[in-house]
Structure formats: structure tokens, C-alpha cells
Amino acid sequence: MSDEPRETAGAEAPVVNVTDRRRLYMDTMETSADTASSVESSVDTASVEAAAEAPADASQAALPTVQQLQMQLRERDAQLARLRAQVVEFEAKTQEELRETRRRLERTVEQRVLHARQALLEDWLAVFDNLDLMVAGAEKATKEDLLTGIVAMQRMLSQTLQRHDVERIEAVGQPFDPQLHEAIETLTVAPEQDGQVVAQTRPGYRLGTHLIRPALVSVGRAETSSAVLSEADVPANI
């Protein structure tokens, strides 16, 4: 047996010490970290771009197009035209109803006036019939008969006026009222008759509260009278 050292099969393989292994491990870790950071950066950039593009696409999808706006405008114009047509139709219908109402009221008033005139004429015709009878029998009638007929005729005329709400104004003995009486003269009277109507030349009449004509009267004035008549109440020729 020889004393020379024996050669092994792995004599030529490099020997890695502890320091080299530590450096190799650190390089590997740094490479892995850089790769992960690069991947994360790529993912974040893609996410940000997608997020930036997504709202733009959504907002564009939410906004109406020009054609849609034009269509909506045409619909609004059509609705406005229909409303205007309805307003015109309503106004025409209302005007026609007002004209018809006016014509109906006018016919109603005319009918009422005609009926009132007819009733008045019928009453007056009855008075004229009696007057014709009086005239026909006047030649054979006595004075007393004529006077009785005239009184009856006067009573019939008064009743006819009352049926048509015509009231005769009785002025004698009443205080002078310029709203109902028209003074044509003044007469000297006793103090207790001062300012009263002492005579009536023509009676007055009123229809309800409406004065048809005033009564022509003579007004009493005492010699020491304090009553004063206006110039409009007494004519200038008194």
C-alpha cells in the first residue's frame, strides 16, 4: 500500500463558502421582491386605468343623444300643440255657451215683459168695455146714474192699478216731501199746518219704490213760519 494520497472523483468541484451562500440568498430575495413589486405596479396601473375609463363610459351611456333630445323636443311640441287646441276649443265652447245663455235670458225677459203688458192690457180693456157701456146708456141715464157709473169706473181703475203694483200718492195733510211732491204754490195757513200739503192739483203715482211722477201740491206756510222751501221746490212764478 502506497502512502500517496488518493484522488477523489469530486476533486475539481468548486467549494462555496458560507459568505457566498448568504450573498446568493440575498440576491435571490431582492430579485423576487423586484419582480413582485413590478407585478403589483402593473396591476395597480391597469386597475387605475380601468377605473378611470369606466366612469367615462358610464357617463357617456347615461347622457341622452342628440336624436333622443330632438325626439323629446318634438314630443313636447306635440303636447303643447294639443294643449293649445284644447284651450281654443274650450274658449269657443265657452263663448257659444255665453251667447246661448244671453239669448235665453233675453227671450225670458221679453216673455215676462210681454206677459206683463198683456195682463195690463186685459185689465184696461175691461175698463174700456165698461166705459163703452156707460157711453151707450148715457142718453137714457139720469144724472144720478151717470155719477154712480163714474164712481164705479174710478173704483175699477184704482183696483186695476193696484193689481199692477201702482200706488197712488195721497199728499193732502202730509208733510211736504220733495222726493214725492212738487210744490206749485204756497198758501198762508195756521201755524199747525205750516210745512204741510194743503191742496193737491194732480196726484202722484209710484210703482213699488220707483216714483212714476210726483204729486203737484200746494204747501202751507204760516206768517211766522220757520219752514224754508228751496228754489227747486217752489216755481219762480209763485
Legacy VTK file of the C-alpha trace (Angstrom):
# vtk DataFile Version 3.0
C-alpha trace
ASCII
DATASET POLYDATA
POINTS 238 float
0.000 0.000 0.000
1.311 3.273 -1.057
1.435 6.256 1.219
0.452 8.807 -1.566
-2.848 10.477 -1.102
-5.725 9.117 -3.195
-7.555 11.272 -5.696
-11.377 11.526 -5.299
-13.955 11.935 -8.132
-15.126 15.376 -6.984
-11.807 16.948 -6.538
-12.429 19.551 -9.281
-15.901 20.846 -7.968
-15.811 24.421 -6.638
-16.185 24.956 -2.988
-18.825 27.526 -1.843
-18.215 29.028 1.492
-20.758 30.389 3.913
-20.369 34.014 2.815
-21.116 33.228 -0.823
-24.239 31.304 0.104
-25.542 34.240 2.138
-24.946 36.659 -0.748
-26.639 34.329 -3.203
-29.699 34.073 -0.946
-29.963 37.872 -0.616
-29.644 38.365 -4.377
-32.389 35.842 -4.933
-34.657 37.577 -2.413
-34.057 41.010 -3.950
-34.841 39.652 -7.397
-38.082 38.145 -6.122
-39.048 41.393 -4.383
-38.369 43.428 -7.535
-40.462 41.033 -9.573
-43.372 41.186 -7.117
-43.188 44.983 -6.972
-43.192 45.154 -10.757
-46.235 42.881 -10.952
-48.096 44.868 -8.286
-47.266 48.122 -10.073
-48.578 46.715 -13.334
-51.751 45.512 -11.644
-52.315 48.891 -9.919
-51.746 50.809 -13.150
-54.201 48.599 -15.016
-56.762 48.971 -12.216
-56.398 52.765 -12.195
-56.764 52.972 -15.968
-59.792 50.706 -15.897
-61.315 52.748 -13.079
-60.640 55.965 -14.978
-62.157 54.620 -18.152
-65.212 53.028 -16.522
-66.936 56.244 -15.238
-66.381 57.937 -18.565
-68.076 55.087 -20.370
-70.908 55.008 -17.798
-71.473 58.793 -18.006
-71.454 58.643 -21.770
-74.017 55.859 -21.640
-76.216 57.912 -19.215
-76.195 61.079 -21.345
-79.015 61.278 -23.994
-78.013 61.500 -27.586
-78.892 64.345 -29.912
-81.544 62.227 -31.607
-83.144 61.449 -28.254
-83.187 65.132 -27.317
-84.747 66.057 -30.647
-87.367 63.345 -30.194
-88.198 64.619 -26.705
-88.435 68.170 -28.052
-90.830 67.050 -30.784
-92.956 65.255 -28.170
-93.073 68.418 -26.037
-94.082 70.474 -29.079
-96.820 67.988 -29.903
-98.127 68.117 -26.327
-98.089 71.928 -26.400
-99.965 71.942 -29.701
-102.603 69.606 -28.266
-102.983 71.824 -25.184
-103.360 74.919 -27.353
-106.006 73.196 -29.434
-107.870 72.211 -26.275
-107.717 75.797 -24.986
-109.034 77.158 -28.292
-111.822 74.575 -28.300
-112.710 75.377 -24.680
-112.802 79.120 -25.391
-115.023 78.608 -28.429
-117.348 76.348 -26.462
-117.476 78.834 -23.562
-118.259 81.747 -25.876
-121.032 79.769 -27.538
-122.497 78.842 -24.144
-122.374 82.505 -23.069
-124.123 83.601 -26.261
-126.772 80.921 -25.804
-127.254 81.957 -22.157
-127.607 85.603 -23.199
-130.150 84.708 -25.870
-132.091 82.587 -23.385
-132.141 85.413 -20.819
-133.246 87.904 -23.452
-136.071 85.599 -24.508
-137.071 85.144 -20.869
-137.137 88.907 -20.250
-139.089 89.517 -23.441
-141.638 86.886 -22.470
-142.040 88.366 -18.996
-142.480 91.871 -20.390
-144.967 90.580 -22.942
-146.966 88.766 -20.270
-146.975 91.831 -18.012
-148.123 94.073 -20.868
-150.745 91.571 -21.882
-152.115 91.368 -18.326
-152.176 95.177 -18.106
-153.948 95.500 -21.444
-156.514 92.883 -20.470
-157.365 94.887 -17.345
-157.564 98.126 -19.290
-159.749 96.501 -21.919
-162.190 95.569 -19.179
-162.261 99.209 -18.096
-162.907 100.372 -21.663
-165.705 97.816 -22.048
-167.485 99.317 -19.034
-166.823 102.818 -20.364
-168.413 101.873 -23.683
-171.479 100.606 -21.827
-171.730 103.883 -19.895
-171.493 105.942 -23.075
-174.095 103.791 -24.809
-176.593 104.240 -21.950
-175.753 107.876 -21.191
-178.652 109.264 -23.248
-181.248 107.369 -21.209
-179.416 107.568 -17.864
-180.186 110.101 -15.196
-177.648 112.360 -13.569
-177.508 110.108 -10.537
-176.930 107.073 -12.749
-174.069 108.786 -14.547
-172.474 109.818 -11.271
-172.803 106.276 -9.939
-171.220 104.897 -13.116
-168.329 107.349 -12.961
-167.627 106.428 -9.326
-167.708 102.753 -10.223
-165.361 103.389 -13.144
-162.960 105.248 -10.886
-163.010 102.357 -8.411
-162.305 99.877 -11.195
-159.358 101.945 -12.448
-157.902 102.140 -8.930
-158.182 98.379 -8.493
-156.519 97.816 -11.858
-153.585 99.986 -10.848
-153.232 98.172 -7.525
-153.119 94.777 -9.250
-150.087 96.033 -11.155
-148.377 97.412 -8.015
-149.116 101.024 -8.955
-149.815 103.088 -5.855
-151.450 106.499 -5.802
-149.680 109.058 -3.628
-152.072 110.766 -1.239
-150.364 114.036 -0.398
-153.003 116.259 1.307
-152.344 116.564 5.023
-148.874 115.051 4.734
-145.612 116.926 5.430
-144.066 118.262 2.259
-141.574 115.727 0.830
-139.563 116.901 -2.201
-138.932 113.238 -3.099
-142.697 112.686 -3.617
-144.214 116.136 -4.021
-143.699 119.025 -6.394
-144.758 122.369 -4.924
-146.510 124.705 -7.330
-147.521 127.371 -4.786
-147.511 128.283 -1.121
-150.627 129.235 0.853
-150.869 131.106 4.112
-152.137 128.731 6.782
-152.374 128.384 10.529
-149.167 127.568 12.409
-150.216 123.932 12.932
-150.363 123.414 9.106
-147.018 125.026 8.445
-144.931 122.914 6.023
-147.821 120.584 5.153
-149.524 119.867 1.832
-152.840 121.702 1.960
-154.041 121.046 -1.614
-153.290 118.675 -4.464
-153.635 119.668 -8.112
-152.553 116.361 -9.610
-151.974 113.043 -7.808
-148.664 111.299 -7.949
-148.013 107.602 -8.581
-145.226 105.160 -7.888
-144.514 101.609 -8.967
-143.244 99.817 -5.902
-140.429 102.051 -4.654
-139.957 103.715 -8.051
-141.576 107.142 -8.435
-143.543 107.360 -11.666
-144.431 111.004 -11.217
-144.601 113.390 -8.222
-147.807 114.933 -6.958
-148.421 118.603 -7.763
-149.264 120.222 -4.447
-149.769 123.488 -2.605
-147.701 123.892 0.558
-148.933 125.760 3.623
-146.778 128.442 5.190
-147.626 130.296 8.369
-146.972 134.030 8.586
-144.338 133.436 11.259
-143.075 130.255 9.598
-139.595 128.958 10.147
-140.012 126.387 7.358
-137.932 127.133 4.280
-138.618 125.781 0.794
-135.797 125.584 -1.647
-135.990 127.315 -5.013
-136.242 123.924 -6.679
-139.354 123.066 -4.625
-141.344 126.220 -5.474
-141.625 127.592 -9.038
-140.317 131.123 -9.658
-143.743 132.453 -10.724
-145.329 131.957 -7.276
LINES 1 239
238 0 1 2 3 4 5 6 7 8 9 10 11 12 13 14 15 16 17 18 19 20 21 22 23 24 25 26 27 28 29 30 31 32 33 34 35 36 37 38 39 40 41 42 43 44 45 46 47 48 49 50 51 52 53 54 55 56 57 58 59 60 61 62 63 64 65 66 67 68 69 70 71 72 73 74 75 76 77 78 79 80 81 82 83 84 85 86 87 88 89 90 91 92 93 94 95 96 97 98 99 100 101 102 103 104 105 106 107 108 109 110 111 112 113 114 115 116 117 118 119 120 121 122 123 124 125 126 127 128 129 130 131 132 133 134 135 136 137 138 139 140 141 142 143 144 145 146 147 148 149 150 151 152 153 154 155 156 157 158 159 160 161 162 163 164 165 166 167 168 169 170 171 172 173 174 175 176 177 178 179 180 181 182 183 184 185 186 187 188 189 190 191 192 193 194 195 196 197 198 199 200 201 202 203 204 205 206 207 208 209 210 211 212 213 214 215 216 217 218 219 220 221 222 223 224 225 226 227 228 229 230 231 232 233 234 235 236 237
